[in-house]
Amino acid sequence: MLSIGNCVETLAKKYHNSFGLPFRNHLSKVDIQSVVRTSNISWRERVFSPSVTIWAMLSQVLDSDRACRLVSARVAAYLVSEGKPACSDDPSAYCQARKRLPADALPSLSRLIGNRIEEETSEIQLWFGRRVRIVDGSSVSMPDTLENQREFPQPSEQSPGCGFPVASIATIFSWSTGIVLDASMGSLHVHERTLFHRIWDCLKPNDILMSDRGFCSYADIAVLKKRGIDIVMRSRKKRADFRRGKCLAKRDHLVTWQKPKQRPKWLSEEEFSAIPDEMELREVQMGIDIPGFRTRKVTVVTTLLDPISYPKSVLMDLYRQRWFCEIDLRHLKTSLKMDVLRSHTPEIIRKEFWAHILVYNLIRGVMNTAAKKSGLAIRSLSFKGTIQRLTAIIPNLNHSLAYIRENLLIHLIKRIVADILPDRPNRVEPRARKRRPKSYKLLTLPRHEARRRLVG
């Protein structure tokens, strides 16, 4: 009689030779085993071992049909194809395995992969020899369950029973590679700057941090500066007075910011006292005269004070590339469909969230490999095109000989390199949808109440 251990070994090999093969240079069996081992959680011998569960969750992210039943059906098919007895198609075993998975397993793997890819960054991918990071906030929705509502309450303007729980997220991206270095999740009542504070330890001395005005505050800039991190942020001031301070050029000056009298809640009295009473910063403003653009002028505040090393035009060009993080978030939320998560409990919601980020980083890793081999910039390659090519070859990897699998992987890299994004500077599109929604009525009361009224 075949043991469960044999089945687990078969499944791990199947996943490694199919879904895991394109990512073998970035995520190995040893990585998964070491992360699970550090959690100090004991496991009984089951078909859904930690490694099989992680690979199943990652493959689920790329599936067009993300039902848990499909995962169980695939595992059963893998076993039968190797002459072993099939497990049940009932998804409960897989769902229980996801729940048993250590909470820090997927976040640890995501950070590991991100740092590993960042270490491969060449000097060409740096900005004036320095690494640039971009932080931004967003939100994700999820099923309307009691547990999710308790942890991630729906927006207050939505009626009870007619809305969905929403979580706020903050993400730190790499400017050069698009990798997610770290991320944080909280309820709508938690400000994105608070979420950022939970993860800003991933920033290192000599890094440059870019952000929109939502992250620009005296205390944040002071703490980051003390850590050796420079900032390039959009100013929260409605008007910058360029008549004051030391003029460096037109709409470019050094100005002194004063420490606020009120202590931010996230700082202790001791930490707040350690912040300097004033800080010299540089404010740069540039007008935008591009037809179709909503913004007419942008004021940027930075700790890069030297106008010779960092001219105004270079700074503004860098800040314009802050938009990279908006595109990266779109890849996460639209291309990988993270905008609406599917799990019914906050615990699994967080694991699902990190599964998306891990898959995103793995895809970025494949793109980085292709970019290095071709000498192209990773930002010039298509993320969506890479997903399409991955989903096209993965089903063929499991049923091929070793040399055919290698040929498929070579073919994958060639096709990724050939799919270069068109250069469309100053592109303008209306922020509106052409396709009309279906003429269904909106639910204006809880579903059980609406159903009761229908049946009289």
Helices and strands as residue ranges (DSSP letters): H 4-17, G 21-23, H 29-37, H 50-62, H 68-81, H 92-100, H 105-119, G 123-125, E 132-141, H 146-151, E 166-174, E 180-187, H 192-199, G 200-202, E 208-211, G 213-215, H 218-226, E 230-234, E 246-249, E 252-258, H 269-274, E 278-287, E 297-302, H 312-320, G 321-323, H 324-330, I 331-335, H 346-374, G 378-380, H 383-397, H 402-418, H 447-454
